[in-house]
Amino acid sequence: MLATSTLPDELAAAGWRLTDAGKGERRIPGSIEERFVLGAERALVLMTEGATKTVALVQRHTGIVQVKRYSFPLTCRSILAMSSPPFGELLGLCA
């Protein structure tokens, strides 16, 4: 999860026992954004900080970001709480 995610706190508040599983990296689409303006001879030029020209093009790229990883036990109680597919198929494990 991204460092700014509130999901771990929300899951813990809902009764899930989360365990820190370390840090990792993920590729996130659109995490890098480049803005271009029209420069001399109408060529695209990377926009600099503080520029006042109108943005002509916004280009987004996939970037690698640092994430926190968590794990949690999958108990029959938690399986029963997740009745929608694909988790519903796991109900046979609790019989």
C-alpha angles and dihedrals in degrees: 000000000000114000090247094055118121092196096099090056092045092050092047090050088052090056102263115142105224123193122200107246097184134254131306145160132257135185109238119193113234096011092125116059126185123188122204132196130194110264134181114332088013093283120150112255127185108257115246125217111275094019115150100200120112114265110251099184138011115202120192124197137184111261136189114244134183115250138184117233127212135183132199136187116260104222129174088253091056092045091053089051089057101061096155121092134306090023093051088071089063092064089091088067091064096053 
